[in-house]
Amino acid sequence: MSASTGTGARLPLFPLHSVLLPGGLLPLRIFETRYLDMVRDCLRVGGGFGVCLIESGTEVGRPPRTYAVGTLARIIDWDQRPDGLLGIVASGERRFRLRSQETGRNGLLHAEVEWLEDSPPDGAPALPEEYSELGALLRRMVKELGAPFTLFPEEYYGHADWVGNRLTELLPLAPELKQALVELDDAMQRLQRVSEILRSGRFS
């Protein structure tokens, strides 16, 4: 069970077929009115929104059912794309657990959440030598992805929590497996599990 900090907040939710963890970057194209309104409000007040993995349903249309643990995202960049859509880049900050949620008149989900324990990159345990190949793998993946992922500070590759988080996001794992990793509190346990998955080659 994830450890709670005992504090909470109310957040708009953006359900997705992808996961986000603290320290990660999430590029998005926004076109639905409810999310355009959400982005506008977040930019106006400097607030964030919750990213939760979809358990059943779709990203567009009727609000889907989501898993209970997600991550707060804050917009760090935005632009009007050539196709006319709004492009944003959000940064993952803190994990949370849903307490309750409701759907607004515009179809946007809002939730009461409780914050979960997380370690910042500069406070996380160092990447053990036995997992150094995971840091090297992540460097190669990020290089292939290009911007904005190549903007990650070099020193982060030496942190166990950060490396485990990024591999959880970027590896082609089954959604249910990604979510199980998101819900782990212990950085070393997540890193060990990722290493076991890579060695076994079983990504689902």
C-alpha positions in Angstrom: 0.0 0.0 0.0 1.2 3.5 -0.9 2.1 5.7 2.1 0.1 8.9 2.4 1.4 12.2 3.6 -2.0 13.0 5.2 -2.6 16.0 3.0 -4.8 16.4 -0.1 -6.1 18.7 -2.8 -8.7 19.0 -5.5 -7.5 18.5 -9.1 -8.8 18.4 -12.7 -8.0 15.0 -14.2 -6.6 14.1 -17.6 -7.1 10.4 -18.1 -4.6 8.9 -20.6 -3.4 5.6 -22.0 0.0 6.4 -20.7 1.6 6.9 -17.3 3.5 9.7 -15.7 5.8 9.7 -12.7 7.5 12.4 -10.7 10.3 13.9 -12.7 8.9 12.9 -16.1 7.9 14.9 -19.1 4.6 14.5 -20.9 4.2 16.2 -24.4 0.5 16.4 -25.3 -1.7 17.7 -28.2 -4.9 19.3 -26.9 -8.0 19.6 -29.0 -11.1 18.8 -26.8 -12.8 21.8 -25.4 -12.8 20.5 -21.8 -9.0 20.1 -21.9 -8.4 23.4 -23.6 -10.4 25.0 -20.8 -8.4 23.0 -18.2 -5.1 24.1 -19.8 -6.2 27.8 -19.9 -7.2 27.6 -16.2 -3.9 25.9 -15.2 -1.9 28.5 -17.1 -3.9 31.4 -15.6 -3.5 30.3 -11.9 -0.3 28.3 -12.2 -2.1 25.1 -11.1 -1.6 21.6 -12.2 -3.8 18.6 -13.3 -3.8 15.0 -12.5 -2.7 12.3 -14.9 -4.2 8.9 -14.4 -4.0 5.7 -16.5 -7.3 4.7 -18.1 -8.6 1.4 -16.8 -11.5 1.2 -19.2 -12.8 3.7 -21.8 -11.1 6.1 -24.2 -9.2 9.4 -24.0 -11.9 11.2 -26.0 -15.6 11.4 -25.5 -17.3 10.0 -22.4 -15.1 10.2 -19.2 -13.4 6.8 -18.7 -12.7 4.8 -15.6 -9.2 5.3 -14.2 -6.8 3.6 -11.8 -6.7 5.2 -8.4 -3.0 6.3 -8.3 -1.8 9.0 -10.6 0.7 11.9 -10.8 0.3 15.7 -10.6 1.4 17.4 -13.8 2.3 21.0 -14.2 2.6 22.8 -17.6 6.1 24.0 -18.3 5.8 24.9 -22.0 3.1 25.4 -24.6 2.8 26.4 -28.3 0.3 26.6 -31.1 1.2 23.7 -33.4 1.2 23.9 -37.3 -1.9 21.7 -37.4 -3.8 24.3 -35.3 -3.8 22.2 -32.1 -2.4 23.4 -28.8 0.8 21.6 -27.8 1.9 21.5 -24.2 4.7 19.9 -22.2 3.9 19.0 -18.6 6.2 17.9 -15.9 5.4 15.2 -13.3 5.6 16.4 -9.7 3.9 14.2 -7.0 1.9 11.0 -6.9 -1.6 10.9 -5.5 -4.4 8.5 -4.7 -8.0 9.4 -5.7 -10.4 9.8 -2.8 -13.4 10.7 -4.9 -14.2 12.1 -8.4 -17.0 13.9 -10.2 -17.8 14.9 -13.8 -18.4 18.6 -14.5 -21.0 19.8 -17.0 -18.3 20.1 -19.7 -17.2 16.5 -19.2 -14.0 17.3 -17.3 -13.3 15.0 -14.3 -12.3 16.6 -11.0 -11.1 14.6 -8.0 -10.3 14.9 -4.4 -6.8 13.4 -3.9 -4.4 12.5 -1.1 -0.7 12.9 -1.8 1.7 9.9 -1.6 5.3 9.8 -0.5 7.9 10.5 -3.2 11.6 11.3 -3.3 12.9 14.3 -5.3 15.8 13.5 -7.7 18.4 15.1 -5.4 17.1 13.2 -2.3 16.8 9.7 -3.9 19.3 6.9 -3.4 22.2 6.7 -5.8 21.9 4.2 -8.7 23.8 1.1 -7.6 26.6 -0.2 -9.7 24.7 -3.4 -10.4 22.0 -1.4 -12.2 24.4 0.9 -14.2 23.3 -0.8 -17.4 19.8 0.5 -16.8 21.1 4.1 -16.7 23.0 3.4 -20.0 19.8 2.0 -21.6 17.9 5.0 -20.5 20.5 7.4 -22.0 20.1 5.6 -25.4 16.3 5.7 -25.2 16.3 9.4 -24.4 18.8 10.2 -27.2 16.5 8.5 -29.7 13.4 10.3 -28.4 15.0 13.8 -28.7 13.5 17.0 -27.3 12.1 17.6 -24.8 13.5 14.5 -23.1 17.1 15.4 -23.9 16.8 18.3 -21.6 17.0 16.1 -18.5 20.0 17.0 -16.3 22.9 14.6 -16.7 23.2 14.0 -12.9 19.7 12.5 -12.8 21.0 9.4 -14.5 22.8 8.6 -11.2 19.6 8.5 -9.2 17.9 5.2 -8.6 14.4 6.7 -8.2 14.6 8.8 -11.4 16.0 6.0 -13.6 13.3 3.6 -12.4 10.6 6.2 -13.0 11.8 7.1 -16.5 12.1 3.4 -17.6 8.6 2.7 -16.2 7.3 5.5 -18.5 9.3 4.8 -21.6 9.6 1.0 -21.9 6.9 -0.8 -24.0 5.3 -2.4 -21.0 1.6 -3.5 -20.6 -0.5 -0.7 -19.1 -1.4 -2.9 -16.1 2.3 -3.5 -15.4 3.2 0.1 -15.7 0.5 0.9 -13.2 1.7 -1.7 -10.7 5.2 0.0 -10.9 3.6 3.5 -10.5 2.0 2.3 -7.3 5.3 1.1 -5.7 6.7 3.5 -3.0 10.2 2.1 -2.7 12.6 3.4 -5.4 14.9 0.4 -5.2 12.0 -2.1 -5.4 10.8 -0.3 -8.6 14.3 -0.4 -10.1 14.7 -4.1 -9.2 11.4 -4.9 -10.8 12.2 -3.1 -14.0 15.5 -5.0 -14.1 13.8 -8.3 -13.7 11.3 -7.4 -16.4 14.1 -6.6 -18.8 16.0 -9.8 -18.0 12.9 -11.9 -18.5 11.8 -10.1 -21.7 8.2 -10.4 -20.4 6.7 -6.9 -20.9 3.1 -7.9 -20.2 
